[in-house]
């Protein structure tokens, strides 16, 4: 019996062969053929929680960064499901995206039409939704938006990390920017890691888009490098209090984060860690368009 190709595969087949993402797909397929990605088992222990700097659709044109993200995903056991909190869905009370494949959220403008036809139709995530709902306190229900798909803070990095779209994915809204409350939310999600669920906070370590020098994109502004160095030091020391005080403590503010939604998913990541005050492991650093793409995992 022949299985019809997925909607995701059909959409990806339309990408021009010379496009960097088409090359990424070919590389990912070759890696998978040479060594199939081993699925998580209880013997692997809890998965880490991740903080991913996600970029925009132009990330699909950055071969080096795509390779870093895919190699990072391959270095971990293949998760049984993924729960992701993105900078681009600020909503209270808590809400979940659709448990079934639906239209993606193309929450960006001015890009190649190609990016508005991309698909990421992952398997049904009803069981993960049940798990998440069961972890919330009494009186704090989690609403499912039956028609809301993943926004670009979720599907862009995941499409690069797991291009086969074979893992159930849910997006959880970010209900606040208060670090203490987000750490508490992450803590409630912590046990998911013990069942092979990858918990991800998706943002961008610096996100001062209004202050980028668009005439010299190779230049790293001082506010970006200084904020990144400060964050790297605090993360290496496990200084959650310092990180929580970023508005007052961090050099480069407010230019590094004129709005804070791309930094605060970090607190969900740390809250979901076994020990939020343990040093993290940096997976990706460096800069793109002058912005710090620092990404890390917490055990």
N, C-alpha and C positions, 0 to 999 in steps of 0.2 A: 504493500500500500504506500503510495506516495503522499507525503505530507506537504501541503501548500506552504510556501514561504510566508513568514510573518509579515504583518504590515510594516514593522520596523525594517526588516530585511529588504522589502520591496522599495521603501523610501531610500534606504542607503544605497541600493543598486543604481539609483538615478544620480548619485553624486559623481561629478566628472572624475575620471581616473587620475588626472593630474592634481586633484585637490589634495591638500595635506591630510585631511581627514580620511579620504579614500586610502591613502598610503598607510595611515594609522590602522584602519580596519584590516588591511592586508597583513600588516605586521602582527596584529593581535591574533588573527586567524592562524598564522604560521606558528606563533608561540603556543597557542592552544593545541594545535595538531601535534607539535613536538612533545608537549608535556601537558596533558589535560589538567585543568585547575582542580585540585582536590577539594571536595566539599567538606565544610566544617563538621567535625564530630565532637561529642562530649570529651573525648580524650585530648582534644586541643586546648581545653580550658576556655574561659570567657574570651570573646573577641575584644580587642581594644575599642575604645571610642575614638572617633576622628574629628579633627577640625580641618576643613578643607577650604582653601581659598579658591573660589570657583571661576573667576573670570567671567567673560561675557561670550556671546557667540564667536567672537574673534579668536577665542581659545582653540576653536577647530582649525585654525590656521597656524597654530604654534606647535610645531612638531616636537620640539624638545620638552615642552611642558606636558603635552599629551603622553609622551613616553614616560615621564616621571610619574604621572598619575596612574597609568596602566601598570607600570612595574610595581608601584606601591600596592595596588589592589592584588596583584599576583603574589606578592610576598606574604599576604595574609591568607588563611583558609577562605575558600569561597563561602560567603555567608548564606544562610538559609533564607534570610529576609533582610531588608534594609529599612530603617526608620530615619528620616532626615528632617532636620529643622533648618529652614532657609531664611536668609536675610530678607527675602522678598515676599514673605507671607506673615505679616504682623496682624494678629487677630486674637482677640479675647472675647468670650471664653475659648478654651482650647478647642481646636477643630482638626479633623483629619481629611486628607484628600480622598478622592474616590478609591474604593478598594478594587475597582475593575478598570481595565484600560479605557481611557477617555482622551479627549483632545488635550494636548499640552497647552500650557500657558506661555504664549510668546510675548513675554513682558519686556520688550525692547523695541527700539525703532532705529531705522536708518541702515539696516544691515542687508546683505545680499538676500534676495528672495529665497534662496536655497534653505536658509535657516528657519523659514516659516513653514516649510513643508517637512521638516524632520519629524520622526516619530520615535517614541520610546514606550512601546506597548508591553509592559511587564505583566507577569501572571497575577491572578486574583490574590489579593492580600487580606481577605476577610479574617483569616485566623490571626494575623498580626494585629488587625484592628481590635479583635477581642482581647488579645493580650494587653494591648496598650490601655484599653478602657478599664480592664481589671486592676491596673496599677494605680489608677487615680483615686483620690480620697472620695469617701461618700459625699454626695452632694456636689461633686464636680464632674458632671458628665462630659464626654467628649463627643462633639457633634461631627457626623460624617457629612461632608459636602459631596453628594452623590455625583455631581457633574464637574467637580473641580479636579483638573489634572495637575501634574507637577509643573512648577515654575522653573525658570532657567537656572536658578540657584541650586536646583535639585537635578534636573535632567541633563544639563550640560556636563557637569563633572561625571555623573553616573554613566552617561552614554559613552564617555571616554574610558572610564575605569572598567565597566562591564558592558561592552558594546553588544553582546548577544541579547540583552534585555530579557535574560532568563531567570532573574531573581525578583520575587515579589517586593515592591517598593511602596511605602506610604510616606507622605509628608505630613508632619505635625506643625501646626501654626506656632508662632512665637508670640506668647500672650503679653509679654512685658519686656522691658530692658533693664529691670532691676536685677543686679547680679545675684543677690541672695535668693530671690525667687526662682531664677533660672537654674542656679545650682541645685535647688530643691527639686525642680522638675527633672533635671538630669539624674538626680539620686533615685527618683521613683522609676526611672527607666533602666536603672543599672542592671536589674536581674535579667533583662532581655538579652544581654550579652552572654549570659550563661546558657542560652538556648540557641546560640548561633545567629543572633540578630546583630547586625552592624548598626550602631548608633552614630549618626554624623551630625555635626553642626557645620553649616555651610555659610561662609561669609567671604571676607577678604581682609588680610591683616592690616593693610592700609587702603583707604578708599576715597582719597581726596580728589575725585574726578574734576571738580571745578578749578583745581589748582595745578593740574597737569600742564606741562609745557608741550602743547601739541606740535610745536615746531621742532622739538628736540626730544623725541620719545626715548632716546637712549640715556638721557640724563635722569639720575635718581635725585629727587628733591631732598633737601635736608630734613624736612618734616617727615618724610617717608622713612628714610634710613634711621633717623633718631628714634621714631616710634617703634620701628621693627626691632632695633637693638634693645630698647627698653623692655619690650614684650618678651624677646628671646631670653633676656637675663631673668626676668620674673618667672617665666615658665621653667627655666632650668633650675631655679631655686624652689619651685613649688609655692611661690608667694601669691596665694589667691587674694589676700587682702590688698596687696599692691595692684594686682590686675583689676580688682573690683573698683578701685579708686582711679581708674584710668583717666577720667575726665579732668581730675585735678593733678594727678601724678605724672602722666605721660608727657614727655617732650613731643613737640610736633602737633599737639592739640591746639585748636580744633581742626587744623588743616588735614591731619591724617584721617579724621572722621568727623566731617561737618555734620553728619547725622550718624548715629551709632549702631544702626541695625546690622552692619557687616562685621562688627567686632563682637557684639553680645552673644551670638550663637556659641562662641567659645565657652561660655559658662555652662551651657547644657553639656558640652563635651566633657568638661572637667567634672561636673556633677555626676555624670554617668561613670566616671572612672572609679576603680576600687578605692583609690586614695587620691582625692582631688589635689592634695598637697605634695604628691610625689612628682619628681621631675618627669617631663614628657620626653618623647622621642621625636625629634624633627625629621620629617620625611622629605620635605621640599622647602627650599629657601630661595633667595634671589629675588629678582624684580622683573616685572613686565609692565611696560608703559610707565615706568617709574614707581609703580605700586608694589608693595611687598607681598609676595605670593606664599609666605610662610604657612606651612601646613604641618600638622603633627598628629601623633597618636598617643593616647593615654591608656595605661594598662589598668 
